Amino acid sequence: MKIKTALVAGVFVLGAVAAGTGVASAEFIGNYATYEACAADGNSPRTGGTEWQCVEVAGGWDLHTF
């Protein structure tokens, strides 16, 4: 029984570590015609996050929060 408990605990720890790595992934918020509009929403407490980034794309600017 002790071996089975140790294996279950090890699997649980590996799952927690794997789940924790996804926390820092970016979330797409929207596409904006200008950088200024993108940055305005990035700075907004409603749409922005603690960290945000405007990425230039062919159709304008994409806002991503972390």
Helices and strands as residue ranges (DSSP letters): H 2-21, G 22-24, E 27-32, H 35-43, E 52-57, E 60-65
